[in-house]
Structure formats: structure tokens, C-alpha cells
Amino acid sequence: MEKDLITQALQTIHLQNGKDLKEVSQYLNMKYRIDADLLVLQTRLKKMILEEKAVA
């Protein structure tokens, strides 16, 4: 299953490049015109981390 845009942005910008969530939000807004709240991004990030721990 292919990952959605928000998950891809979180994975590449925040986890791989070490940028903060504001930059992820700005990237999504500038490139895709997605206005993602920081709380939404933080919740998605926690969910991604928990899923990785469950798989490992």
C-alpha cells in the first residue's frame, strides 16, 4: 500500500532530514496546498513511530 502525502513528508523531511514539524507543514502548504495543523502532524508522527515499534 502506498503512503499518503503527509506520511511521506513526515518521513522524509522530519525523520530523515531532521527538520521540525513547522517545516513539514510549510512544505505541504507550499507544494500541495495542504494546510496541516501541527497537532495533526504530531499525532501522525506518534502513530508512525508506534507502528514501527510494533513491526520491529
N, C-alpha and C positions, 0 to 999 in steps of 0.2 A: 504494500500500500504506500502510495506517495504521500510525503509530508506536506502540510499546508504552508502557506507563505509565512505566517507568523512563527511557526515552529522552525522553519528553515532559517529565518532571520535570527531568531534567538540562538540557534545552534552555531551559525557561522559568525555572527557579529559578537555575541556575548560570550559564548563558551570558547570558541576557537581564538578570537582576536582579543578577548579580554576587555571589551568596551562595556560601558554601563547601559542600563535599560533605557535611559533617555536617548541615547544614540540609536538604539534599536527602534524606538518609537519614531524618531525623526526620519530614519531610513524608510520605514514603512509608509510614513506620511508623504515623503517626497517622491518615492518611486512608484508606489501603488495607490496613493491617496487613501490609505487605511489609517484612520485615527484610533490608534490603540492606546488605551489608558495604561499608565504604569502599573496599576494594581492588576489589570488583566495580564500583562506581560509577566509580572512576578508570579501570579498564580500558575500560568502556563509553564514557567521555568521550574517551579517546585514540582509540578506534575511530571515534567520530563525527567528530572533528577530522580524522583521516586520510581519511575518506570525503569530507568537504567539500573537502579539498585536491585529491583525485583528480578530483572532478567539476569543480572550477573551472579 
